[in-house]
Amino acid sequence: MTPLHDLRLRLLVQQESERLADGQLDEIDLSVVQARCLCWLALLAEAHEEQAGDAERRGDTEQAMGWFADSMRLRDVIQVVSSIEIPLPAACDDDRDEQADGENLVA
């Protein structure tokens, strides 16, 4: 990665972190964030696999193995992100309503 690209990426991550920290947690739809992450991770994994194939066709087995290993790491990350159970926003609202109703009955 070039230094300029690295700095740009760090700035974007910092800005996004600040945006999330400043926002209300209720405004963040984590299921949408998870879906977007999975889309980008899948695209990155496919690109790495293509790069591995190109390197293999060129006869650069070391580079091909590197790209392939990266694509496998991305696939592992996809599995981890996919396994995170995030309740749907409507389900969260229903749970809150049920809790509020239960508190009203007890009082």
C-alpha positions as CSV (number, residue, x, y, z in Angstrom):
1,M,0.0,0.0,0.0
2,T,1.3,3.4,-0.9
3,P,1.8,5.9,2.0
4,L,-0.9,8.2,0.6
5,H,-3.4,5.4,0.3
6,D,-2.6,4.3,3.8
7,L,-3.1,7.8,5.2
8,R,-6.4,8.2,3.3
9,L,-7.7,4.9,4.6
10,R,-6.7,5.8,8.2
11,L,-8.5,9.1,7.8
12,L,-11.6,7.5,6.4
13,V,-11.7,4.9,9.3
14,Q,-11.2,7.7,11.8
15,Q,-14.0,9.8,10.3
16,E,-16.3,6.8,10.3
17,S,-15.4,5.9,13.9
18,E,-16.2,9.5,15.0
19,R,-19.4,9.5,13.1
20,L,-20.5,6.3,14.8
21,A,-19.4,7.5,18.2
22,D,-21.2,10.9,17.8
23,G,-24.4,9.3,16.5
24,Q,-27.1,7.7,18.7
25,L,-26.9,4.0,18.9
26,D,-30.6,3.8,18.1
27,E,-29.8,5.4,14.7
28,I,-27.4,2.6,13.7
29,D,-28.9,-0.4,12.0
30,L,-26.3,-3.0,12.8
31,S,-27.9,-5.5,10.4
32,V,-27.3,-3.1,7.5
33,V,-23.7,-2.5,8.6
34,Q,-23.2,-6.3,8.8
35,A,-24.7,-6.8,5.3
36,R,-22.5,-4.1,3.8
37,C,-19.4,-5.6,5.4
38,L,-20.2,-9.0,4.0
39,C,-20.7,-7.6,0.5
40,W,-17.3,-5.8,0.6
41,L,-15.5,-8.8,2.2
42,A,-16.9,-11.1,-0.5
43,L,-15.8,-8.7,-3.3
44,L,-12.3,-8.4,-1.7
45,A,-12.1,-12.2,-1.4
46,E,-13.1,-12.6,-5.1
47,A,-10.5,-10.0,-6.2
48,H,-7.8,-11.8,-4.2
49,E,-8.7,-15.1,-5.8
50,E,-8.5,-13.5,-9.3
51,Q,-5.1,-12.1,-8.4
52,A,-4.0,-15.6,-7.3
53,G,-5.2,-17.0,-10.6
54,D,-3.4,-14.4,-12.6
55,A,-0.1,-14.9,-10.6
56,E,-0.4,-18.7,-11.1
57,R,-0.9,-18.2,-14.9
58,R,2.2,-16.1,-14.9
59,G,4.1,-18.8,-13.1
60,D,4.6,-16.8,-10.0
61,T,3.7,-19.4,-7.5
62,E,4.9,-17.5,-4.4
63,Q,2.7,-14.5,-5.3
64,A,-0.2,-16.8,-6.1
65,M,0.1,-18.5,-2.7
66,G,0.2,-15.1,-1.0
67,W,-3.0,-13.9,-2.8
68,F,-4.7,-17.2,-2.1
69,A,-3.8,-17.2,1.6
70,D,-5.2,-13.6,1.8
71,S,-8.4,-14.8,0.1
72,M,-8.7,-17.6,2.6
73,R,-8.2,-15.2,5.5
74,L,-11.0,-13.0,4.1
75,R,-13.3,-16.1,3.8
76,D,-12.6,-16.8,7.5
77,V,-13.5,-13.2,8.4
78,I,-16.7,-13.6,6.3
79,Q,-17.6,-16.6,8.5
80,V,-16.9,-14.7,11.7
81,V,-19.0,-11.7,10.6
82,S,-21.8,-13.9,9.3
83,S,-21.9,-15.8,12.6
84,I,-22.5,-12.6,14.6
85,E,-26.2,-12.6,15.6
86,I,-27.6,-9.1,15.3
87,P,-31.3,-8.7,16.2
88,L,-33.4,-7.1,13.6
89,P,-34.5,-3.6,14.5
90,A,-38.2,-4.6,14.6
91,A,-37.4,-7.5,16.9
92,C,-35.6,-5.0,19.3
93,D,-38.6,-2.7,19.3
94,D,-40.9,-5.6,20.0
95,D,-38.7,-6.8,22.9
96,R,-38.7,-3.3,24.4
97,D,-42.5,-3.1,24.1
98,E,-42.9,-6.4,25.8
99,Q,-40.5,-5.4,28.6
100,A,-42.4,-2.1,29.1
101,D,-45.7,-4.0,29.2
102,G,-44.3,-6.4,31.7
103,E,-43.1,-3.6,33.9
104,N,-46.6,-1.9,33.7
105,L,-48.3,-5.2,34.8
106,V,-45.9,-5.6,37.8
107,A,-46.4,-2.1,39.1
